[in-house]
Amino acid sequence: MNFLRRRLSDSSFVANLPNGYMTDLQRPDSSTSSPASPAMERRHPQPLAASFSSPGSSLFSSFSSAMKQTSQAPSGLMEPPGPSTPVVQRPRILLVIDDAHTDWAKYFHGKKVNGEIEIRVEQAEFSELNLAAYVTGGCMVDMQVMRNGTKVVRSFKPDFILVRQHAYSMALGEDYRSLVIGLQYGGLPAVNSLYSVYNFCSKPWVFSQLIKIFHSLGPEKFPLVEQTFFPNHKPMLTAPHFPVVVKLGHAHAGMGKIKVENQHDYQDVTSMVAMAKTYATTEAFIDSKYDIRIQKIGSNYKAYMRTSISGNWKANTGSAMLEQVAMTERYRLWVDSCSEMFGGLDICAVKAVHSKDGRDYIIEVMDSSMPLIGEHVEEDKQLMADLVISKMSQLLMPGGTVPSPLRPWAPQTKPAKSPGQAQLGPPLGQPQPRPPTQGGPRPAQSPQPPRSGSPSQQRLSPQGQQPLSPQSGSPQQRSPGSPQLSRASGGSSPNQAPKSSAPLTSQPRPPVQGRSASQQGEEAKKPASPHPHLNKSQSLTNSLSTSDTSQRGTPSEDEAKAETIRNLRKSFASLFSD
């Protein structure tokens, strides 16, 4: 109190007090002994609302207002955060490789990736593209196209590709496989995948996949036409039967296909194959009633029947009548089986021929470059656009990575061990070894690694059961209240009870080194166990059990069974305990 009086007598301290404020000690009628004095009232602080209403009511109100201003000073230096502006992501660039007859931009108009990212469509043909691909920089595409008589030159980095054109055709002299390699080099996702597009640049290569499906499903479910492949003209001596269809190289739309009626015409065609310096295939001519085409775009299926009107043996050449037919389970199986080749085809079609004798023959499969036919061409194009948007939403998530279109390599399986080889770990399907608890015994380990084919490592105990680990029989290592068993030994099941009268007592076992030479010789003559799944703990247990049995007595058979059952219960309790 005296200290407070001295401070109030200081003129500098009083000058800093708020205006109109008079301390009780400076008032002439102040009395510290009076219980009704304002000084006693200041001992009970007023509510916060009262301190704001009367600034000079108490000393604590001035201190509280000063502290309030001090606490608000740092916060006043920081401006309150304003409304967060949405992050505008760059539009995703879709490169559509197709001719100018279809304007793909209108099918993607108003569509967004994940409902928020714009799509910018760039369309060009293979002949109008060039590129440079980098390990870390992706792929930079240069495009030179003619739009309304004006040459447009543009460079961009595409994010996704829709391939609607053949990358290779021998008939037209077009080979754009290097562009497909560059796009794949840049790691660009596409529909269909660039991996499958490159594989479709050779029809015999695709037909080899059809042969695999033919062998898998059988001729009844997958009737594939018989075909013979020749890498050049030299082995083309004769055909097994005539008429026959000869197909030269890789071409589309009926090009490079010749119908041969006899052996003389076949020799002439062989000379043409020699001039073309390419491979050729021959297949039996089928007198067709109509062609069948089953197409799949995503999860949409359609089947068409095409009948030639002009009389040409090629139904896709000349005038033909086209109609949509019902989609049967047989047709669905064909196209679903073909859609799994080359890592998966999002867009594909199967072509077959229905002969006049009522049999079907599958002759070809097409990828995303297939021509669209029928009355639902616009619907099919919109289905393709929706499929591309769905794939872009899956692969081009913000901050996500683009997976490779190739399927991962299958994990290499370990070679199976022969019956004469010992297994170092627990067999498949058994629990892994559990580390011992703190203060408990440690599982016994063999000082040397097991040798393949060693009889001593594959012996069972004389009782014919799967032996326990050494801990279960040693009184120094196991207490009656807390049994411990090595999980590596695997334990024994109740149906593997021993037939011998030797019990599993808890007496200390002699060391392995104490065995006589005659005992070791007898053990070496024992045949190897037919069970190959023994580990180091079991091998050591076999040796200990053999030496221990030779020196123990032979009580009655009932006592042996009772002792064995007790040990089995303890073994299972330790195996399944936490």
C-alpha positions in Angstrom: 0.0 0.0 0.0 2.9 2.3 0.8 4.4 1.5 -2.6 1.1 2.5 -4.3 1.0 5.8 -2.3 4.6 6.6 -3.4 3.7 5.9 -7.1 0.6 8.1 -6.9 2.6 10.9 -5.5 4.8 10.9 -8.5 3.6 13.6 -10.9 4.7 11.7 -14.1 2.5 8.6 -13.1 -0.5 10.8 -12.3 -0.1 12.7 -15.6 -0.4 9.5 -17.6 -3.7 8.6 -16.0 -6.9 9.3 -18.1 -8.6 12.7 -18.0 -11.1 13.1 -15.3 -9.8 10.3 -13.3 -9.1 11.0 -9.6 -7.7 8.3 -7.5 -9.2 7.6 -4.1 -5.9 8.4 -2.4 -5.9 11.9 -3.9 -9.4 12.7 -2.8 -9.6 14.7 0.4 -12.4 12.5 1.8 -10.7 9.2 0.9 -10.5 6.7 3.7 -9.0 3.3 3.5 -10.6 2.1 6.6 -14.1 2.8 5.6 -15.7 -0.4 4.1 -18.0 1.7 1.9 -15.1 3.6 0.2 -14.7 3.4 -3.5 -11.3 1.7 -2.9 -13.1 -1.3 -1.4 -15.4 -1.3 -4.3 -12.5 -1.5 -6.7 -11.5 -4.8 -5.1 -14.6 -6.3 -6.8 -14.2 -5.7 -10.5 -17.2 -4.6 -12.4 -18.5 -6.5 -15.5 -17.0 -5.8 -18.9 -20.1 -3.8 -20.0 -19.8 -1.5 -17.1 -16.1 -0.8 -17.7 -17.0 0.3 -21.2 -19.8 2.5 -20.2 -17.8 4.4 -17.6 -14.1 4.7 -18.6 -13.1 6.4 -15.3 -14.9 4.0 -12.9 -11.9 2.0 -11.8 -8.2 1.5 -12.3 -8.7 -1.9 -13.8 -10.8 -0.4 -16.6 -7.9 1.7 -17.8 -5.6 -1.2 -17.7 -8.0 -3.4 -19.6 -8.6 -0.8 -22.3 -4.8 -0.4 -22.7 -4.3 -4.1 -22.9 -7.2 -4.4 -25.4 -5.5 -1.8 -27.6 -2.2 -3.6 -27.3 -3.7 -6.9 -28.3 -5.4 -5.4 -31.3 -2.3 -3.6 -32.5 -0.7 -6.7 -34.1 -3.9 -7.8 -35.7 -4.4 -4.4 -37.2 -1.2 -4.7 -39.1 -2.6 -7.7 -41.1 -5.4 -7.0 -43.5 -8.3 -9.4 -43.3 -8.1 -12.0 -46.0 -10.3 -11.2 -49.0 -12.5 -13.6 -50.9 -10.3 -16.3 -52.6 -10.2 -16.0 -56.3 -10.8 -19.4 -58.1 -7.8 -20.9 -59.8 -8.4 -21.0 -63.5 -6.7 -24.0 -65.0 -5.4 -24.1 -68.5 -7.6 -25.9 -71.0 -6.6 -29.4 -72.0 -5.6 -29.8 -75.6 -7.1 -32.7 -77.5 -5.5 -33.7 -80.8 -7.9 -35.5 -83.1 -6.1 -37.2 -86.0 -8.7 -37.4 -88.8 -9.5 -35.9 -92.1 -11.4 -32.6 -92.6 -14.7 -34.2 -93.5 -15.7 -34.4 -89.8 -15.5 -31.3 -87.6 -14.8 -32.9 -84.2 -14.8 -29.5 -82.4 -18.6 -29.4 -82.4 -18.9 -32.8 -80.6 -16.7 -31.4 -77.8 -18.4 -28.0 -77.6 -19.4 -27.1 -74.1 -17.8 -30.3 -72.6 -15.3 -30.1 -69.8 -12.9 -32.4 -68.1 -14.2 -33.3 -64.6 -16.9 -30.6 -65.3 -14.5 -27.7 -64.8 -11.5 -27.8 -67.2 -12.1 -26.6 -70.8 -11.2 -28.8 -73.8 -9.4 -27.2 -76.8 -9.7 -29.4 -80.0 -6.9 -29.4 -82.5 -7.7 -31.5 -85.6 -5.3 -32.6 -88.4 -4.3 -35.5 -90.5 -1.1 -37.6 -90.1 0.3 -35.9 -93.3 -0.2 -32.4 -91.7 1.7 -33.2 -88.5 5.3 -33.2 -87.3 6.6 -33.5 -83.8 9.6 -33.6 -81.4 9.4 -35.7 -78.2 11.5 -35.4 -75.1 12.1 -37.5 -72.0 11.0 -34.8 -69.5 9.3 -32.2 -71.8 6.6 -34.4 -73.3 5.8 -34.0 -77.0 5.7 -30.8 -79.0 3.5 -31.1 -82.1 3.8 -28.8 -85.2 0.6 -28.6 -87.3 0.3 -27.1 -90.8 -3.3 -27.3 -92.2 -5.3 -25.5 -94.8 -8.5 -23.9 -93.4 -10.7 -22.1 -95.9 -7.8 -21.6 -98.3 -5.6 -20.2 -95.5 -2.5 -22.1 -94.3 -2.6 -22.4 -90.5 0.7 -23.1 -88.7 0.5 -24.0 -85.0 2.7 -25.6 -82.3 1.3 -27.0 -79.1 1.7 -29.8 -76.5 -1.3 -32.1 -76.7 -2.7 -33.7 -73.5 -4.8 -36.4 -75.2 -5.1 -37.9 -78.7 -8.0 -39.5 -80.6 -6.8 -41.5 -83.5 -9.3 -41.8 -86.4 -6.9 -42.5 -89.2 -4.8 -45.4 -90.4 -1.1 -44.9 -89.6 0.1 -47.2 -92.3 -1.2 -48.2 -95.7 0.9 -49.8 -98.5 -1.7 -49.1 -101.1 -1.6 -45.3 -100.6 2.1 -45.2 -99.8 1.4 -43.8 -96.3 3.6 -44.7 -93.5 3.2 -42.6 -90.4 4.4 -45.1 -87.9 7.3 -42.8 -86.9 4.7 -40.2 -85.7 3.0 -42.9 -83.6 6.4 -43.8 -82.1 7.0 -40.1 -81.3 3.6 -39.7 -79.6 4.3 -42.8 -77.6 7.8 -41.5 -76.8 6.2 -38.4 -75.3 4.0 -40.6 -73.1 0.6 -39.3 -74.4 -2.6 -41.1 -73.6 -4.9 -41.9 -76.6 -8.0 -43.6 -77.8 -7.2 -46.2 -78.8 -3.9 -46.6 -77.1 -0.8 -45.7 -79.2 0.5 -49.2 -78.4 -2.5 -50.8 -80.1 -2.4 -48.3 -83.0 1.2 -49.3 -83.8 0.3 -53.0 -83.6 -2.6 -52.5 -86.0 -0.1 -51.4 -88.7 0.2 -55.0 -89.9 -2.9 -57.1 -90.5 -1.1 -60.5 -90.2 0.2 -59.3 -86.8 -3.4 -58.6 -85.8 -4.6 -61.9 -87.2 -2.1 -63.7 -85.0 -4.1 -62.4 -82.0 -7.2 -63.7 -83.5 -5.6 -67.1 -83.7 -4.9 -67.0 -80.0 -8.6 -66.3 -79.3 -9.5 -69.1 -81.7 -7.4 -71.6 -79.8 -8.8 -70.3 -76.5 -12.5 -70.3 -77.3 -12.6 -73.0 -79.9 -14.0 -73.1 -83.4 -17.6 -73.2 -82.3 -17.6 -70.0 -80.3 -15.0 -68.2 -82.4 -15.2 -69.4 -86.0 -12.0 -68.0 -87.6 -11.4 -68.3 -91.3 -8.4 -70.5 -92.3 -5.5 -68.4 -93.5 -1.9 -69.1 -94.6 0.9 -66.6 -94.2 3.9 -66.3 -96.5 6.7 -63.8 -95.7 7.6 -63.6 -99.4 6.8 -65.1 -102.7 9.2 -68.1 -102.6 7.1 -70.5 -100.5 4.0 -69.7 -102.6 4.0 -72.7 -104.8 0.3 -73.7 -104.9 -2.9 -73.5 -102.9 -4.6 -76.5 -101.3 -7.9 -75.7 -103.1 -9.4 -73.1 -105.4 -10.8 -70.5 -105.6 -8.6 -68.7 -103.1 -8.2 -65.1 -102.0 -4.7 -63.7 -102.0 -4.1 -60.5 -99.9 -0.9 -58.6 -100.5 0.7 -56.6 -97.7 -1.2 -54.2 -95.5 -4.0 -52.3 -97.1 -7.6 -51.2 -96.4 -11.0 -50.8 -98.1 -10.6 -53.9 -100.3 -7.3 -53.0 -101.8 -4.6 -55.6 -102.4 -7.1 -58.5 -102.5 -7.3 -60.8 -105.5 -9.6 -63.8 -106.1 -7.7 -66.6 -107.8 -9.7 -69.4 -109.6 -7.0 -71.8 -110.7 -3.3 -72.7 -110.4 -2.2 -70.7 -113.5 -3.7 -67.5 -112.1 -2.1 -68.3 -108.8 1.4 -68.4 -110.4 0.7 -65.0 -112.0 -0.3 -63.5 -108.6 2.8 -65.0 -107.1 5.0 -63.0 -109.5 3.1 -59.9 -108.5 3.9 -60.6 -104.8 7.6 -60.9 -105.8 7.5 -57.5 -107.5 5.8 -56.0 -104.4 8.5 -57.4 -102.1 6.1 -57.9 -99.3 4.4 -60.6 -97.3 1.1 -62.2 -98.5 -1.7 -64.3 -97.1 -4.1 -66.8 -98.7 -7.5 -67.9 -97.4 -10.3 -70.0 -98.8 -12.9 -68.1 -100.8 -16.3 -68.1 -99.1 -19.4 -67.7 -101.2 -21.0 -65.3 -98.8 -24.7 -64.5 -98.4 -23.9 -61.3 -96.5 -21.3 -59.6 -94.3 -21.6 -59.1 -90.6 -20.0 -56.2 -88.7 -20.1 -55.9 -84.9 -18.8 -52.7 -83.5 -18.1 -51.6 -79.9 -17.6 -48.0 -78.8 -17.0 -48.0 -75.0 -20.0 -49.9 -73.7 -22.2 -49.4 -76.8 -22.7 -52.3 -79.2 -24.2 -52.4 -82.7 -24.5 -55.1 -85.3 -25.0 -54.6 -89.0 -25.7 -56.8 -92.0 -24.4 -55.8 -95.4 -25.6 -57.5 -98.6 -24.0 -56.8 -102.0 -26.3 -55.6 -104.7 -23.7 -55.1 -107.5 -22.7 -58.7 -107.5 -19.1 -58.0 -106.5 -17.6 -60.7 -104.2 -16.3 -57.8 -102.0 -19.4 -56.7 -100.1 -17.6 -53.4 -99.2 -17.0 -52.5 -102.8 -19.8 -51.3 -105.1 -23.5 -51.0 -104.2 -24.6 -52.8 -101.0 -27.7 -52.8 -98.8 -27.0 -52.2 -95.1 -29.3 -52.8 -92.2 -28.9 -53.1 -88.4 -29.6 -56.4 -86.8 -30.1 -57.6 -83.3 -27.1 -57.9 -81.0 -26.8 -61.5 -80.0 -24.6 -63.0 -77.2 -22.6 -64.8 -79.9 -21.7 -61.5 -81.5 -21.0 -59.9 -78.2 -18.5 -62.6 -77.3 -16.7 -62.0 -80.6 -16.2 -58.3 -80.1 -15.5 -58.5 -76.4 -12.8 -61.1 -77.0 -11.2 -59.0 -79.6 -11.4 -55.8 -77.5 -8.9 -57.4 -75.0 -6.0 -57.6 -77.4 -3.0 -55.2 -77.2 -3.8 -54.1 -73.7 -7.4 -53.2 -74.5 -9.3 -51.6 -77.3 -11.8 -48.9 -76.4 -13.1 -48.8 -80.0 -13.1 -51.8 -82.3 -15.2 -53.8 -84.8 -15.2 -57.4 -86.0 -15.9 -58.3 -89.6 -17.3 -61.7 -90.5 -18.8 -63.4 -93.5 -22.0 -65.5 -93.5 -21.8 -68.1 -96.2 -24.7 -69.5 -98.2 -24.5 -72.8 -96.3 -25.3 -70.9 -93.1 -21.9 -70.8 -91.4 -20.0 -67.7 -90.1 -16.4 -66.9 -90.6 -14.5 -64.2 -88.8 -12.1 -62.5 -91.2 -10.8 -59.3 -89.6 -10.9 -56.9 -86.7 -10.6 -53.1 -86.9 -9.5 -50.5 -84.3 -10.5 -46.9 -83.7 -9.8 -45.9 -87.3 -12.7 -48.0 -88.5 -15.2 -46.2 -90.8 -18.6 -45.5 -89.3 -21.6 -46.9 -91.2 -25.4 -47.0 -90.9 -28.0 -44.5 -89.8 -26.4 -43.8 -86.4 -23.1 -42.2 -87.6 -23.8 -39.0 -85.6 -24.6 -41.0 -82.5 -21.4 -43.0 -82.8 -19.3 -39.9 -83.1 -20.9 -38.5 -80.0 -20.3 -41.8 -78.2 -16.6 -41.5 -79.2 -16.5 -37.9 -77.9 -18.1 -38.9 -74.6 -15.6 -41.8 -74.3 -12.7 -39.5 -74.9 -14.0 -37.1 -72.2 -14.4 -39.9 -69.8 -10.8 -41.1 -70.4 -9.4 -37.6 -70.1 -11.2 -37.2 -66.7 -9.6 -40.4 -65.5 -6.1 -39.8 -66.8 -5.7 -36.0 -66.6 -6.8 -35.4 -63.0 -5.2 -32.2 -61.6 -1.9 -33.1 -60.1 -2.3 -36.7 -61.2 0.0 -38.8 -63.3 -0.8 -40.3 -66.7 -0.5 -44.1 -66.5 1.2 -46.0 -69.3 -1.2 -47.6 -71.9 0.8 -50.8 -71.6 -0.2 -53.3 -69.0 2.4 -54.0 -66.3 4.7 -56.9 -66.6 3.4 -60.0 -64.8 5.3 -60.7 -61.6 7.9 -63.4 -61.9 7.0 -66.5 -60.1 9.6 -68.4 -58.1 10.7 -71.7 -59.5 9.1 -74.6 -57.8 11.4 -76.5 -55.4 12.0 -80.2 -56.0 11.0 -82.6 -53.3 14.7 -83.1 -52.4 15.2 -79.4 -51.5 14.7 -78.1 -48.1 12.6 -74.9 -47.6 14.2 -72.2 -45.6 11.0 -70.5 -44.5 7.5 -71.6 -43.5 5.5 -73.2 -46.4 2.9 -71.2 -48.2 -0.3 -70.9 -46.2 1.3 -71.2 -42.8 1.7 -68.3 -40.4 5.0 -66.4 -40.5 7.4 -66.8 -37.5 6.4 -64.5 -34.7 9.2 -62.7 -32.7 9.4 -63.9 -29.1 8.0 -61.7 -26.4 10.3 -59.6 -24.1 12.0 -61.9 -21.7 10.9 -65.1 -23.4 13.0 -67.7 -25.1 14.4 -67.2 -28.6 13.7 -69.8 -31.3 16.5 -72.2 -31.9 18.4 -71.7 -35.1 20.7 -74.1 -36.9 24.3 -73.0 -36.9 24.6 -73.9 -40.6 22.3 -73.3 -43.5 20.4 -76.4 -44.6 21.7 -78.3 -47.6 19.6 -79.4 -50.5 18.6 -83.0 -50.4 20.2 -83.8 -47.0 18.4 -86.6 -45.2 19.1 -85.2 -41.7 17.3 -82.0 -42.6 14.1 -83.8 -43.7 13.7 -86.5 -41.1 10.7 -86.6 -38.9 10.8 -87.7 -35.3 10.5 -91.5 -34.6 6.9 -91.0 -33.5 6.0 -90.1 -37.0 4.6 -86.6 -36.1 5.8 -83.1 -37.0 8.1 -82.4 -34.1 7.9 -79.4 -31.8 10.7 -76.9 -31.3 13.4 -77.4 -28.7 11.8 -74.8 -26.4 8.8 -77.0 -25.7 10.8 -79.7 -24.1 13.4 -77.8 -22.0 12.5 -76.8 -18.4 15.0 -73.9 -18.4 13.3 -72.3 -21.4 9.6 -72.9 -20.8 7.6 -72.4 -17.7 4.3 -74.4 -17.2 2.3 -71.1 -17.1 3.6 -69.6 -20.3 4.4 -72.1 -23.0 6.5 -70.9 -26.0 6.7 -72.5 -29.4 8.5 -71.4 -32.4 6.0 -70.7 -35.3 8.6 -72.0 -37.7 7.9 -75.5 -36.6 4.3 -75.3 -37.6 2.9 -77.5 -34.8 1.1 -80.8 -35.1 -2.6 -81.4 -35.6 -4.5 -83.9 -33.4 -4.8 -86.4 -36.2 -1.0 -86.7 -36.2 -0.7 -88.3 -32.7 2.4 -90.5 -32.3 2.0 -94.2 -32.4 5.1 -94.9 -30.3 5.0 -95.1 -26.5 7.8 -92.6 -25.9 6.3 -89.5 -24.1 7.4 -85.9 -24.5 8.7 -85.3 -21.0 10.2 -82.2 -19.6 13.6 -83.6 -18.7 16.7 -81.9 -20.0 18.0 -83.3 -23.2 21.6 -84.2 -23.8 23.5 -82.2 -26.3 23.6 -83.2 -29.9 27.3 -83.6 -29.9 27.0 -86.4 -27.3 25.5 -88.9 -29.7 27.4 -91.9 -30.4 28.8 -92.9 -33.7 26.4 -95.9 -33.9 23.4 -93.6 -33.4 24.6 -91.3 -36.1 25.1 -94.2 -38.5 21.6 -95.4 -37.8 20.2 -92.0 -38.5 22.1 -91.7 -41.8 20.5 -94.9 -43.0 16.9 -93.6 -42.4 15.1 -92.6 -45.7 14.4 -89.0 -46.4 11.0 -87.7 -45.4 8.5 -87.1 -48.2 7.5 -83.8 -46.7 9.8 -81.1 -48.2 8.5 -78.2 -46.2 10.9 -78.3 -43.2 12.9 -75.4 -42.0 16.0 -75.0 -39.8 14.0 -75.2 -36.5 12.4 -78.5 -37.6 15.8 -79.9 -38.7 17.3 -79.2 -35.4 14.3 -80.5 -33.5 14.5 -83.8 -35.4 18.1 -84.3 -34.3 17.3 -83.5 -30.7 14.1 -85.6 -30.7 16.1 -88.6 -32.1 18.9 -88.4 -29.5 16.4 -87.8 -26.7 14.2 -90.8 -27.6 17.1 -93.2 -27.6 17.9 -92.4 -23.9 14.4 -92.0 -22.5 12.4 -94.8 -21.0 9.2 -96.4 -22.5 6.2 -95.8 -20.2 2.7 -97.1 -20.9 0.9 -96.1 -24.1 -1.9 -94.2 -22.3 0.6 -91.9 -20.5 2.3 -91.2 -23.8 -1.0 -90.2 -25.5 -2.0 -88.0 -22.6 1.3 -86.2 -22.5 1.2 -85.8 -26.3 -2.2 -84.2 -26.2 -1.2 -81.8 -23.4 1.8 -80.7 -25.5 -0.3 -80.3 -28.6 -2.7 -78.1 -26.7 0.1 -75.9 -25.4 1.5 -75.7 -29.0 -1.8 -74.5 -30.5 -2.3 -72.1 -27.6 1.1 -70.5 -28.3 0.5 -70.4 -32.0 -2.8 -68.6 -31.9 -2.1 -66.4 -28.9 -1.3 -62.7 -29.3 
